């Protein structure tokens, strides 16, 4: 095995890059998958960033006091759903503007998590560490070049996140529920006439997006950073929104788009490890520059649901 890497040193670099990219991509495709439910039903949830942030905070707090990252993950999901419930109450039940409410959710989450963090732990000079998810060793499979070495040794939530990709694709493409969600997003009036409860469908799809975003945030604090830092989502919610557009709201394409962004983010660590002279600040900019390029060149070529962002009421 070592002889193979001596012959092909690029193989080891590619493995390390994709391994790190997969770990960094997991919260992106989690949040983006949840957003695909909301958008296919006709709701654009700009509040993903805030829902991820409260998920990260709640996950860290519960894991810290309970000593269980699994309970922390459940707390993160619940926190994300709580903010999603508020978002849905204002935009699905009431005709509030989805963009404005989403941005308000982000501001509330940023202020609330900072306030609660100081209230619970005080103003500390160092980050608190919590009981985090341990990497899972796949034994002999993990020694296989490329696929084995990339997949093995990742935290448990990442494997559950991978399972959600085919699960979401199955829901959208093979079930009556998926058809109903798409109908609510394309033509809510026609869906209502056909007997579907559009408001209820949208409400639950927004809650799903909040649950996925909360899980993505808890992943950041419990499987990636092992701590909570104010503003630690660092724009990942907005990158997830770009991934939904880039991935055309399709599960497999969302995963590939997330891997693209995650690998781009991992490049900074790989270049620093090999001692490149490129300033790391430029590498830190890469995911955000790619987000702008996606929105610039891809957004107009991607067909959105016909009623996306439009309030619907039977009256």
Steps between C-alpha positions, in 0.01 A plus 500: 500500500779740589677405178194609304512843662872522429427442132192724492540775762210683334272215610563572867444871444169426321389266779574752773330776305183300430492362854510850646262624231245232589509595868464870421226437243269304733337801673462669162307220334298442818378860506456505121293179500267650757476820299407297191187382685404858583570637153324221316193581708526868404683651802851644491655476845770767523518429873712188453804676642320584823350152532844346458642736762238419765546131417874532562444683828226270634700193400808624683313600816310171535807292418702699754258447789364157403831357381336348192552627145192308387281697740677811375412408142134456595507836678646664191223354284236623748653850509504522121137389483401758763635786288346338190164497679531875559596552137206291377255676732591834342540397137271199449212587733544876463597691184832633629781537248712184502830678431454760773387244759791272409752778551332591831535136608872516426543817705298359790707181501830689496401723790323232702778241484761758599287624790423150628859384464621783722210448739574129546878485478604859566756693300771238467841552352504158335253283313322228695541145373223240511456127465505461124427223251794265458615384156381153399768257384389274215783251548653352186263699279655821628838391364378483140634782280264786419147391595595313819744757634262785413189352664650323801579688818225758469261595785176304526262785400673524164387148408142582597527814288609284206193277546273804482607566140332191346216530753418854384528395135257214565248730668503751215506255210317189619230606745165681490634730770779616270250563222280699738796711615596579142139589418483740795810676371408510134130583510352526850159598366475186287633290786235645730230424246625141486442469875848564635550714810767734362549689825553181696743362242706818499494516880646151536756553225627811680525298823701236311735771374542623858568149629765438234658843563504438875665163442756667274578753772533231766735315265724808493528524878503127581671330205721772357606774745411321828407838645281802438626836381274797435416520131668166436272419204694770312259530209448127445123550497532736205737259325236229551248725325741533207547121499124452464511717189820339371357153565167582332314389816588135425651290777793344313595829335475675836749248642740552209470879531566477875809287431617765257474771764631278780805399297566862410491583872733209579757629251613766746603236754673285240695791355606611848611143579727483196640848567367691202581869477143597414365723782247303702263797499452450126424132557247589770319714243467215251164348613336844512639602160365175358161577655487835321605340172227236534235765562634706209523231233266221611198666662344620172541154345326315782122481491344576837155375608231722352367623835832526682493783754128572444253490786193285442163518670176327409317832532 
